[in-house]
Amino acid sequence: MRLRNKPWAVKLVQEHPESVIDRPDLTQKIDWSKRFADISKPLEIEVGPGKGKFITTMAAEHPEKNFVALELQMTAAGIILRSKLAKNLSNLQILCADAANIDCFFEKHSANTIYLNFSDPWPKTRHEKRRLTYKTFLQKYQTVLQENGQIQFKTDNAGLFAYSLQSMNNFGMHFDFVTVDLHNEKEEILTSNIETEYEHKFASQGNPIYALHADFGVK
């Protein structure tokens, strides 16, 4: 979902190049050792974080990890940045770029988790290649993730969920967790679940939340 343009967000991003990488060069990998104080920490990436409730909460609750918010919209990047600065999250970087180029920004097998939360479903058949669980995206995630790395996916869209299950299955992925009603799962699963803005909205309206965790197995 495209956010309404906020001029203050663009200005804020421009004032904090230490926290935001805007439209990076596609010909060379980003040197993340210059962006994080401790590059030895596990790296987790959220693709399309929107306003950033999930990724900023994760970064605050897990200082033992590094996080990257990969977001195309400048306004969304500015909103995430404002939250990062308010919470003093030194373990969070914002990458303002197209997720279709994710393998250009990270070294091979450098991340341990990629989060896909409430991605645009692109319901029309002609837009299938834009879905973040389309096979070309999966190929790039496989390149970026470590051998034991995992994709964690959540959506309220039944069609996108069914499509994603089939796409990942066709790609030969292994499913570690699948649910068609996340908020009615066992307590130990719910306690580890961090809600996004959209998740809270949709669940409060009584809509089921679909979720899965999947990995690529041995490469």
Secondary structure, DSSP 8 states (H G I E B T S, - for coil): ------HHHHHHHHH-TTTEEES--TTS---GGGT-S-TTS-EEEEES-TT-HHHHHHHHH-TTSEEEEEES-HHHHHHHHHHHHHHT-TTEEEEES-GGGHHHHS-TT-EEEEEEES-----SGGGGGGSTTSHHHHHHHHHHEEEEEEEEEEES-HHHHHHHHHHHHHTT-EEEEEES-GGGS-HHHHHT----HHHHHHHHTT---EEEEEE----
